[in-house]
């Protein structure tokens, strides 16, 4: 509801500003991200995720979480059943891995406590994302002079996600005795990394009402539309992540893990 109150002129201004400022921040992901701690997100955000109510958002009930765990367990049972078609098993396992990877990286890397092991080893991602929270207004527009790298995934991030997926898919295949051929695991991993980045780069920019002009990542495709009920819910889910200051709703484009792990909040 909050997004509908934003004036079109304010959104247009934010988009013009984003295009203007992106060149000034067009640095490589390897470069250190300099942030002021007082302007970034709180240290240790999202580590507990147990508060029942935050800023009008209520955490899902234990019963709802139990239902989610039951559904997830049933899907895993189907995926590992000997008579299940390999294509279906691959689809289920792929979604599980990507939903939980998105969740885990967002929660324990991007929101890692200050000076924790994850913060030290993934410092650029952590500080960049914490800055992104600090640069986001309550209405999801961005502050003047914001760092656009906090909005989109670079080619480097897309490549890393593909490699991580190939490794994770192979581990899952061997652990669960799925016997899926290696070429399929590699193909699906590359496809998912591309689809995830394409979708993220458009959806995340739209959720913050910016249109960016950059050269170091997959483009935000204009033909992608997010007008149906599912995408409206997905947008509300991300608004909630910012509203509760990163203590839940860690899935952005692949929901599921938040519900299983009990960190889903809604108004």
MARMI-448290 format. One line per 10 residues: number of its first residue (from 1); their letters; for each residue x, y, z of N, C-alpha, C. Coordinates in nm, 3 decimals, decimal comma. Layout:
NUM	A	X Y Z X Y Z X Y Z; ...
end
This chain:
1	XXXXXXXXXX	0,083 -0,120 0,000 0,000 0,000 0,000 0,088 0,126 0,000; 0,204 0,112 0,067 0,288 0,229 0,078 0,338 0,275 -0,058; 0,365 0,177 -0,148 0,419 0,213 -0,278 0,320 0,291 -0,362; 0,191 0,264 -0,344 0,091 0,332 -0,424 0,080 0,479 -0,391; 0,136 0,520 -0,275 0,127 0,660 -0,234 0,241 0,745 -0,289; 0,334 0,682 -0,357 0,450 0,757 -0,408 0,410 0,831 -0,534; 0,439 0,956 -0,540 0,401 1,036 -0,658 0,487 0,998 -0,776; 0,430 1,007 -0,895 0,503 0,973 -1,016 0,621 1,066 -1,038; 0,609 1,190 -0,995 0,720 1,284 -1,013 0,838 1,245 -0,928; 0,811 1,193 -0,806 0,920 1,153 -0,718 0,992 1,032 -0,776
11	XXXXXXXXXX	0,914 0,938 -0,832 0,974 0,820 -0,891 1,057 0,859 -1,013; 1,003 0,947 -1,096 1,076 0,990 -1,215 1,206 1,059 -1,176; 1,201 1,140 -1,070 1,322 1,207 -1,023 1,425 1,105 -0,978; 1,380 1,003 -0,907 1,471 0,900 -0,858 1,535 0,826 -0,974; 1,457 0,799 -1,078 1,511 0,727 -1,194 1,612 0,812 -1,268; 1,582 0,940 -1,287 1,677 1,030 -1,355 1,806 1,039 -1,275; 1,792 1,046 -1,145 1,908 1,057 -1,057 1,993 0,931 -1,066; 1,926 0,815 -1,073 1,999 0,688 -1,079 2,084 0,680 -1,204; 2,028 0,720 -1,318 2,101 0,717 -1,444 2,220 0,811 -1,439; 2,202 0,926 -1,376 2,309 1,025 -1,366 2,423 0,976 -1,278
21	XXXXXXXXXX	2,385 0,911 -1,164 2,486 0,876 -1,065 2,557 0,744 -1,093; 2,500 0,657 -1,177 2,557 0,525 -1,193 2,700 0,529 -1,245; 2,730 0,626 -1,333 2,866 0,635 -1,388 2,968 0,666 -1,279; 2,928 0,744 -1,179 3,020 0,781 -1,073 3,055 0,663 -0,984; 2,968 0,559 -0,984 2,992 0,443 -0,899 3,030 0,320 -0,980; 3,065 0,340 -1,107 3,092 0,227 -1,195 3,231 0,170 -1,168; 3,245 0,113 -1,046 3,373 0,055 -1,007 3,360 -0,096 -1,003; 3,472 -0,166 -1,006 3,473 -0,311 -1,005 3,433 -0,364 -0,869; 3,370 -0,485 -0,866 3,326 -0,544 -0,740 3,443 -0,574 -0,647; 3,567 -0,584 -0,702 3,683 -0,613 -0,619 3,727 -0,494 -0,536
31	XXXXXXXXXX	3,685 -0,375 -0,577 3,724 -0,255 -0,504 3,652 -0,250 -0,370; 3,719 -0,202 -0,265 3,652 -0,194 -0,135 3,536 -0,097 -0,138; 3,430 -0,131 -0,070 3,314 -0,043 -0,060 3,325 0,037 0,068; 3,337 0,166 0,056 3,355 0,250 0,174 3,218 0,295 0,224; 3,188 0,263 0,348 3,060 0,303 0,404 3,081 0,359 0,543; 2,992 0,445 0,584 2,988 0,491 0,721 2,897 0,398 0,799; 2,945 0,343 0,909 2,866 0,246 0,982 2,735 0,306 1,033; 2,737 0,435 1,066 2,615 0,494 1,120 2,507 0,508 1,013; 2,546 0,503 0,884 2,449 0,515 0,776 2,406 0,380 0,721; 2,471 0,274 0,766 2,441 0,142 0,713 2,336 0,073 0,799
41	XXXXXXXXXX	2,302 -0,050 0,758 2,207 -0,127 0,836 2,269 -0,168 0,969; 2,185 -0,208 1,062 2,233 -0,244 1,195 2,328 -0,364 1,188; 2,434 -0,368 1,273 2,519 -0,487 1,279 2,437 -0,606 1,325; 2,459 -0,719 1,259 2,394 -0,841 1,304 2,250 -0,855 1,263; 2,205 -0,780 1,165 2,066 -0,788 1,123 2,033 -0,929 1,077; 1,916 -0,975 1,114 1,865 -1,099 1,061 1,924 -1,225 1,119; 2,005 -1,215 1,223 2,068 -1,335 1,276 1,970 -1,413 1,363; 1,886 -1,344 1,438 1,791 -1,417 1,522 1,661 -1,443 1,446; 1,601 -1,337 1,392 1,479 -1,354 1,316 1,365 -1,411 1,397; 1,361 -1,383 1,528 1,260 -1,446 1,613 1,157 -1,348 1,667
51	XXXXXXXXXX	1,176 -1,218 1,645 1,079 -1,121 1,693 0,943 -1,149 1,631; 0,837 -1,151 1,713 0,704 -1,185 1,662 0,641 -1,070 1,585; 0,669 -0,945 1,625 0,613 -0,829 1,556 0,718 -0,720 1,546; 0,736 -0,665 1,425 0,832 -0,557 1,402 0,765 -0,453 1,314; 0,752 -0,331 1,365 0,701 -0,218 1,287 0,570 -0,255 1,215; 0,480 -0,322 1,284 0,352 -0,358 1,226 0,352 -0,485 1,145; 0,469 -0,545 1,124 0,480 -0,671 1,053 0,483 -0,786 1,153; 0,402 -0,888 1,125 0,392 -1,001 1,216 0,460 -1,124 1,157; 0,541 -1,190 1,240 0,609 -1,312 1,197 0,507 -1,423 1,177; 0,530 -1,508 1,080 0,442 -1,620 1,054 0,429 -1,707 1,178
61	XXXXXXXXXX	0,314 -1,770 1,195 0,289 -1,853 1,312 0,368 -1,983 1,304; 0,386 -2,048 1,418 0,455 -2,177 1,420 0,378 -2,281 1,338; 0,245 -2,272 1,340 0,165 -2,365 1,262 0,188 -2,345 1,112; 0,195 -2,219 1,069 0,222 -2,190 0,928 0,360 -2,240 0,888; 0,456 -2,224 0,976 0,591 -2,274 0,947 0,590 -2,426 0,938; 0,517 -2,491 1,029 0,509 -2,637 1,027 0,448 -2,687 0,896; 0,347 -2,616 0,848 0,287 -2,653 0,719 0,389 -2,640 0,607; 0,467 -2,533 0,611 0,569 -2,511 0,508 0,674 -2,621 0,512; 0,715 -2,660 0,631 0,813 -2,768 0,646 0,754 -2,898 0,590; 0,626 -2,922 0,616 0,560 -3,042 0,565 0,555 -3,045 0,414
71	XXXXXXXXXX	0,522 -2,931 0,354 0,518 -2,923 0,208 0,657 -2,945 0,148; 0,757 -2,880 0,209 0,894 -2,894 0,160 0,942 -3,038 0,171; 0,910 -3,103 0,282 0,950 -3,243 0,303 0,884 -3,334 0,201; 0,757 -3,307 0,172 0,684 -3,388 0,073 0,746 -3,374 -0,066; 0,783 -3,250 -0,100 0,844 -3,227 -0,231 0,980 -3,297 -0,241; 1,056 -3,294 -0,133 1,185 -3,364 -0,133 1,166 -3,514 -0,145; 1,062 -3,565 -0,080 1,033 -3,709 -0,090 0,999 -3,747 -0,234; 0,922 -3,660 -0,300 0,888 -3,684 -0,441 1,013 -3,682 -0,527; 1,100 -3,584 -0,501 1,222 -3,570 -0,582 1,314 -3,690 -0,569; 1,316 -3,753 -0,453 1,409 -3,865 -0,428 1,344 -4,001 -0,451
81	XXXXXXXXXX	1,216 -4,004 -0,486 1,147 -4,131 -0,511 1,199 -4,191 -0,642; 1,225 -4,320 -0,642 1,289 -4,386 -0,756 1,211 -4,371 -0,886; 1,078 -4,371 -0,877 0,997 -4,367 -0,998 0,963 -4,225 -1,046; 1,012 -4,126 -0,975 0,988 -3,987 -1,017 1,070 -3,957 -1,142; 1,010 -3,896 -1,244 1,086 -3,859 -1,364 1,204 -3,769 -1,328; 1,315 -3,793 -1,393 1,438 -3,718 -1,362 1,418 -3,568 -1,381; 1,338 -3,531 -1,479 1,314 -3,389 -1,505 1,245 -3,323 -1,386; 1,147 -3,393 -1,328 1,077 -3,339 -1,212 1,169 -3,333 -1,091; 1,247 -3,438 -1,069 1,343 -3,437 -0,959 1,441 -3,322 -0,971; 1,490 -3,299 -1,093 1,584 -3,192 -1,118 1,521 -3,056 -1,091
91	XXXXXXXXXX	1,395 -3,038 -1,133 1,326 -2,911 -1,113 1,308 -2,882 -0,963; 1,268 -2,983 -0,888 1,246 -2,964 -0,743 1,376 -2,932 -0,672; 1,479 -3,011 -0,698 1,608 -2,990 -0,631 1,669 -2,856 -0,670; 1,654 -2,818 -0,796 1,707 -2,689 -0,842 1,643 -2,575 -0,765; 1,510 -2,577 -0,754 1,442 -2,469 -0,683 1,482 -2,465 -0,536; 1,490 -2,582 -0,473 1,531 -2,588 -0,333 1,667 -2,524 -0,314; 1,762 -2,565 -0,395 1,899 -2,515 -0,380 1,904 -2,364 -0,400; 1,836 -2,314 -0,502 1,842 -2,172 -0,532 1,767 -2,088 -0,429; 1,653 -2,136 -0,382 1,578 -2,061 -0,281 1,657 -2,052 -0,151; 1,716 -2,165 -0,108 1,792 -2,164 0,016 1,927 -2,093 0,000
101	XXXXXXXXXX	1,985 -2,096 -0,120 2,110 -2,023 -0,143 2,085 -1,873 -0,140; 1,977 -1,829 -0,205 1,940 -1,687 -0,201 1,918 -1,642 -0,058; 1,845 -1,723 0,016 1,817 -1,693 0,157 1,947 -1,688 0,239; 2,028 -1,793 0,227 2,149 -1,802 0,309 2,247 -1,691 0,282; 2,268 -1,659 0,153 2,363 -1,553 0,119 2,312 -1,417 0,167; 2,182 -1,395 0,150 2,124 -1,268 0,193 2,129 -1,255 0,346; 2,094 -1,360 0,417 2,085 -1,352 0,563 2,221 -1,354 0,630; 2,307 -1,449 0,593 2,431 -1,469 0,668 2,555 -1,409 0,604; 2,542 -1,355 0,484 2,655 -1,285 0,422 2,624 -1,136 0,409; 2,516 -1,103 0,340 2,481 -0,962 0,321 2,446 -0,894 0,453
111	XXXXXXXXXX	2,387 -0,970 0,546 2,352 -0,914 0,676 2,438 -0,973 0,788; 2,561 -1,007 0,756 2,651 -1,064 0,856 2,684 -0,961 0,963; 2,699 -1,004 1,089 2,738 -0,910 1,195 2,873 -0,847 1,164; 2,890 -0,724 1,205 3,014 -0,650 1,181 3,131 -0,725 1,244; 3,237 -0,745 1,164 3,360 -0,812 1,205 3,343 -0,962 1,227; 3,231 -1,020 1,184 3,216 -1,165 1,189 3,298 -1,226 1,076; 3,310 -1,360 1,075 3,386 -1,427 0,971 3,328 -1,398 0,833; 3,194 -1,405 0,823 3,129 -1,378 0,695 3,153 -1,234 0,651; 3,150 -1,142 0,747 3,174 -1,001 0,716 3,315 -0,981 0,664; 3,411 -1,052 0,722 3,551 -1,034 0,682 3,578 -1,094 0,544
121	XXXXXXXXXX	3,523 -1,213 0,518 3,552 -1,281 0,392 3,464 -1,234 0,276; 3,349 -1,180 0,309 3,257 -1,130 0,205 3,229 -0,981 0,229; 3,334 -0,912 0,264 3,322 -0,773 0,309 3,256 -0,683 0,206; 3,293 -0,698 0,078 3,237 -0,610 -0,023 3,087 -0,626 -0,035; 3,041 -0,751 -0,042 2,897 -0,775 -0,052 2,824 -0,727 0,073; 2,882 -0,758 0,189 2,818 -0,721 0,315 2,804 -0,570 0,329; 2,913 -0,497 0,311 2,909 -0,352 0,329 2,823 -0,284 0,223; 2,829 -0,336 0,099 2,749 -0,279 -0,008 2,600 -0,293 0,024; 2,562 -0,411 0,073 2,421 -0,434 0,100 2,373 -0,356 0,223; 2,458 -0,347 0,324 2,419 -0,270 0,442 2,404 -0,122 0,405
131	XXXXXXXXXX	2,489 -0,075 0,315 2,476 0,062 0,266 2,345 0,078 0,190; 2,310 -0,023 0,111 2,184 -0,020 0,035 2,065 0,002 0,128; 2,064 -0,067 0,241 1,956 -0,047 0,337 1,956 0,096 0,391; 2,074 0,147 0,419 2,083 0,282 0,471 2,044 0,388 0,370; 2,053 0,354 0,241 2,020 0,450 0,136 1,875 0,441 0,088; 1,797 0,350 0,148 1,658 0,330 0,105 1,562 0,405 0,196; 1,479 0,490 0,137 1,376 0,560 0,212 1,265 0,464 0,253; 1,179 0,509 0,345 1,067 0,427 0,390 0,972 0,392 0,275; 0,963 0,478 0,173 0,874 0,451 0,060 0,944 0,373 -0,051; 1,063 0,321 -0,022 1,143 0,236 -0,111 1,216 0,313 -0,221
141	XXXXXXXXXX	1,200 0,445 -0,230 1,284 0,521 -0,320 1,423 0,533 -0,258; 1,518 0,577 -0,338 1,657 0,581 -0,293 1,702 0,724 -0,262; 1,794 0,734 -0,168 1,848 0,864 -0,132 1,933 0,920 -0,247; 1,945 1,050 -0,251 2,027 1,114 -0,353 2,171 1,067 -0,340; 2,232 1,032 -0,454 2,370 0,989 -0,454 2,391 0,845 -0,412; 2,285 0,763 -0,416 2,297 0,623 -0,373 2,390 0,545 -0,465; 2,445 0,435 -0,412 2,534 0,349 -0,488 2,450 0,250 -0,568; 2,445 0,259 -0,700 2,360 0,171 -0,781 2,402 0,025 -0,776; 2,527 -0,004 -0,735 2,571 -0,143 -0,728 2,493 -0,222 -0,623; 2,425 -0,153 -0,534 2,342 -0,222 -0,436 2,208 -0,266 -0,493
151	XXXXXXXXXX	2,180 -0,228 -0,619 2,052 -0,260 -0,682 2,063 -0,381 -0,774; 2,172 -0,392 -0,851 2,179 -0,497 -0,953 2,296 -0,591 -0,929; 2,289 -0,708 -0,994 2,398 -0,806 -0,989 2,493 -0,783 -1,106; 2,621 -0,785 -1,077 2,721 -0,770 -1,182 2,743 -0,904 -1,253; 2,816 -0,900 -1,364 2,851 -1,023 -1,434 2,928 -1,117 -1,341; 3,013 -1,060 -1,258 3,093 -1,141 -1,166 3,003 -1,219 -1,071; 2,901 -1,153 -1,017 2,809 -1,219 -0,925 2,732 -1,330 -0,996; 2,690 -1,305 -1,119 2,619 -1,406 -1,198 2,708 -1,528 -1,222; 2,836 -1,504 -1,254 2,929 -1,614 -1,277 2,952 -1,695 -1,150; 2,970 -1,625 -1,038 2,992 -1,694 -0,911 2,871 -1,780 -0,875
161	XXXXXXXXXX	2,752 -1,727 -0,900 2,631 -1,804 -0,867 2,621 -1,929 -0,952; 2,664 -1,922 -1,078 2,660 -2,040 -1,165 2,756 -2,147 -1,115; 2,877 -2,107 -1,079 2,976 -2,203 -1,028 2,929 -2,265 -0,897; 2,877 -2,181 -0,807 2,827 -2,231 -0,679 2,711 -2,329 -0,700; 2,627 -2,300 -0,798 2,514 -2,388 -0,827 2,561 -2,524 -0,880; 2,658 -2,523 -0,969 2,711 -2,649 -1,022 2,765 -2,736 -0,910; 2,838 -2,675 -0,818 2,893 -2,750 -0,705 2,782 -2,803 -0,616; 2,685 -2,717 -0,583 2,574 -2,756 -0,495 2,487 -2,864 -0,558; 2,461 -2,850 -0,688 2,378 -2,949 -0,758 2,446 -3,085 -0,760; 2,577 -3,087 -0,777 2,650 -3,213 -0,777 2,648 -3,278 -0,639
171	XXXXXXXXXX	2,663 -3,197 -0,536 2,657 -3,250 -0,399 2,519 -3,310 -0,372; 2,414 -3,237 -0,410 2,278 -3,286 -0,390 2,252 -3,414 -0,469; 2,300 -3,418 -0,592 2,280 -3,535 -0,677 2,344 -3,660 -0,617; 2,467 -3,642 -0,569 2,538 -3,757 -0,510 2,478 -3,795 -0,375; 2,444 -3,697 -0,294 2,392 -3,724 -0,159 2,255 -3,792 -0,163; 2,172 -3,753 -0,259 2,036 -3,805 -0,266 2,021 -3,918 -0,368; 2,133 -3,958 -0,429 2,133 -4,067 -0,527 2,030 -4,044 -0,639; 2,033 -3,924 -0,694 1,938 -3,890 -0,800 1,982 -3,942 -0,937; 2,114 -3,955 -0,955 2,170 -4,008 -1,080 2,131 -3,923 -1,201; 2,140 -3,792 -1,184 2,115 -3,700 -1,294 2,246 -3,674 -1,366
181	XXXXXXXXXX	2,244 -3,675 -1,499 2,369 -3,662 -1,573 2,430 -3,523 -1,552; 2,562 -3,520 -1,559 2,638 -3,399 -1,531 2,603 -3,284 -1,624; 2,579 -3,313 -1,750 2,548 -3,207 -1,846 2,419 -3,134 -1,809; 2,322 -3,208 -1,756 2,196 -3,146 -1,714 2,218 -3,054 -1,594; 2,301 -3,099 -1,501 2,330 -3,018 -1,382 2,399 -2,888 -1,422; 2,494 -2,896 -1,515 2,565 -2,776 -1,560 2,471 -2,684 -1,637; 2,391 -2,741 -1,727 2,299 -2,660 -1,807 2,200 -2,586 -1,718; 2,138 -2,656 -1,624 2,039 -2,594 -1,536 2,103 -2,487 -1,448; 2,223 -2,511 -1,401 2,293 -2,414 -1,317 2,320 -2,284 -1,392; 2,368 -2,297 -1,515 2,394 -2,177 -1,596 2,264 -2,106 -1,629
191	XXXXXXXXXX	2,161 -2,182 -1,666 2,031 -2,123 -1,699 1,974 -2,048 -1,579; 1,979 -2,109 -1,461 1,924 -2,045 -1,342 2,001 -1,919 -1,304; 2,133 -1,922 -1,320 2,212 -1,803 -1,286 2,176 -1,686 -1,378; 2,150 -1,716 -1,505 2,110 -1,611 -1,599 1,969 -1,560 -1,568; 1,875 -1,652 -1,550 1,737 -1,614 -1,522 1,727 -1,535 -1,391; 1,799 -1,581 -1,289 1,795 -1,514 -1,160 1,848 -1,371 -1,170; 1,958 -1,353 -1,241 2,016 -1,220 -1,255 1,929 -1,129 -1,341; 1,876 -1,182 -1,452 1,784 -1,103 -1,535 1,665 -1,056 -1,452; 1,607 -1,151 -1,379 1,488 -1,119 -1,301 1,522 -1,024 -1,188; 1,629 -1,052 -1,114 1,670 -0,967 -1,002 1,695 -0,824 -1,049
201	XXXXXXXXXX	1,772 -0,810 -1,156 1,811 -0,677 -1,201 1,693 -0,591 -1,245; 1,587 -0,653 -1,293 1,468 -0,577 -1,328 1,376 -0,559 -1,207; 1,347 -0,669 -1,137 1,253 -0,664 -1,025 1,304 -0,576 -0,911; 1,431 -0,591 -0,875 1,486 -0,514 -0,763 1,489 -0,366 -0,796; 1,524 -0,333 -0,921 1,524 -0,192 -0,962 1,382 -0,135 -0,958; 1,286 -0,212 -1,007 1,147 -0,166 -1,006 1,097 -0,147 -0,863; 1,133 -0,236 -0,773 1,084 -0,226 -0,636 1,137 -0,102 -0,566; 1,251 -0,049 -0,616 1,307 0,074 -0,560 1,284 0,195 -0,651; 1,204 0,176 -0,756 1,162 0,286 -0,844 1,280 0,357 -0,912; 1,377 0,277 -0,956 1,490 0,335 -1,027 1,507 0,263 -1,160
211	XXXXXXXXXX	1,563 0,335 -1,255 1,600 0,277 -1,385 1,747 0,309 -1,405; 1,829 0,204 -1,409 1,974 0,224 -1,411 2,031 0,205 -1,550; 2,146 0,269 -1,574 2,221 0,254 -1,698 2,360 0,207 -1,660; 2,389 0,078 -1,682 2,518 0,022 -1,641 2,567 -0,073 -1,749; 2,695 -0,108 -1,743 2,756 -0,194 -1,844 2,816 -0,321 -1,785; 2,817 -0,336 -1,654 2,888 -0,448 -1,591 2,795 -0,554 -1,534; 2,675 -0,566 -1,590 2,582 -0,668 -1,545 2,476 -0,692 -1,650; 2,400 -0,801 -1,634 2,292 -0,830 -1,728 2,187 -0,719 -1,722; 2,130 -0,682 -1,835 2,037 -0,568 -1,839 1,904 -0,597 -1,769; 1,839 -0,492 -1,724 1,703 -0,501 -1,670 1,608 -0,495 -1,789
221	XXXXXXXXXX	1,559 -0,610 -1,830 1,482 -0,621 -1,954 1,347 -0,551 -1,942; 1,319 -0,462 -2,035 1,196 -0,382 -2,029 1,069 -0,465 -2,050; 1,080 -0,576 -2,124 0,959 -0,652 -2,153 0,910 -0,733 -2,033; 0,993 -0,748 -1,929 0,948 -0,819 -1,810 0,847 -0,733 -1,735; 0,732 -0,788 -1,710 0,624 -0,715 -1,643 0,589 -0,783 -1,511; 0,559 -0,702 -1,409 0,530 -0,756 -1,276 0,397 -0,700 -1,225; 0,290 -0,728 -1,300 0,162 -0,668 -1,268 0,061 -0,763 -1,203; 0,091 -0,894 -1,203 -0,009 -0,987 -1,149 0,002 -0,997 -0,997; -0,087 -1,073 -0,937 -0,096 -1,081 -0,791 0,030 -1,139 -0,728; 0,089 -1,239 -0,794 0,209 -1,300 -0,737 0,321 -1,198 -0,724
231	XXXXXXXXXX	0,344 -1,120 -0,829 0,454 -1,025 -0,825 0,423 -0,907 -0,733; 0,295 -0,875 -0,718 0,259 -0,773 -0,619 0,291 -0,823 -0,479; 0,264 -0,952 -0,455 0,300 -1,011 -0,325 0,451 -1,014 -0,307; 0,522 -1,049 -0,414 0,668 -1,056 -0,407 0,726 -0,918 -0,376; 0,667 -0,815 -0,436 0,712 -0,679 -0,408 0,684 -0,641 -0,263; 0,564 -0,675 -0,213 0,530 -0,648 -0,073 0,624 -0,721 0,021; 0,665 -0,840 -0,019 0,760 -0,918 0,061 0,893 -0,844 0,075; 0,939 -0,784 -0,035 1,066 -0,710 -0,030 1,052 -0,579 0,044; 0,937 -0,513 0,029 0,911 -0,392 0,108 0,918 -0,427 0,256; 0,862 -0,543 0,292 0,866 -0,588 0,430 1,008 -0,610 0,480
241	XXXXXXXXXX	1,094 -0,663 0,394 1,234 -0,685 0,433 1,300 -0,555 0,476; 1,274 -0,448 0,401 1,331 -0,318 0,438 1,260 -0,259 0,559; 1,129 -0,277 0,567 1,052 -0,218 0,678 1,092 -0,276 0,813; 1,125 -0,405 0,816 1,164 -0,468 0,943 1,316 -0,468 0,960; 1,383 -0,386 0,879 1,527 -0,363 0,889 1,608 -0,492 0,878; 1,570 -0,573 0,781 1,651 -0,689 0,747 1,645 -0,805 0,844; 1,540 -0,813 0,925 1,531 -0,923 1,020 1,449 -1,041 0,967; 1,405 -1,034 0,843 1,329 -1,142 0,783 1,305 -1,115 0,636; 1,225 -1,202 0,570 1,194 -1,187 0,428 1,322 -1,178 0,344; 1,410 -1,276 0,364 1,539 -1,275 0,296 1,529 -1,322 0,151
251	XXXXXXXXXX	1,429 -1,403 0,118 1,408 -1,439 -0,022 1,354 -1,318 -0,097; 1,411 -1,293 -0,213 1,369 -1,177 -0,293 1,291 -1,222 -0,416; 1,345 -1,315 -0,493 1,277 -1,359 -0,615 1,243 -1,508 -0,614; 1,292 -1,583 -0,516 1,265 -1,728 -0,509 1,212 -1,764 -0,371; 1,087 -1,732 -0,341 1,033 -1,757 -0,207 1,028 -1,905 -0,171; 1,033 -1,929 -0,041 1,026 -2,068 0,007 1,105 -2,087 0,133; 1,234 -2,054 0,130 1,321 -2,077 0,246 1,275 -1,997 0,368; 1,229 -1,874 0,347 1,179 -1,793 0,460 1,066 -1,864 0,533; 0,978 -1,927 0,457 0,862 -1,995 0,517 0,905 -2,121 0,592; 1,000 -2,195 0,536 1,048 -2,317 0,602 1,124 -2,284 0,729
261	XXXXXXX	1,202 -2,176 0,727 1,286 -2,140 0,841 1,219 -2,041 0,936; 1,096 -2,002 0,905 1,017 -1,920 0,999 1,055 -1,775 1,008; 1,109 -1,718 0,900 1,148 -1,577 0,902 1,066 -1,494 0,804; 0,946 -1,540 0,775 0,857 -1,465 0,687 0,767 -1,376 0,770; 0,762 -1,246 0,732 0,679 -1,146 0,802 0,584 -1,083 0,701; 0,465 -1,049 0,747 0,372 -0,973 0,664 0,283 -0,888 0,752; 0,223 -0,785 0,692 0,133 -0,698 0,766 -0,005 -0,761 0,772
end
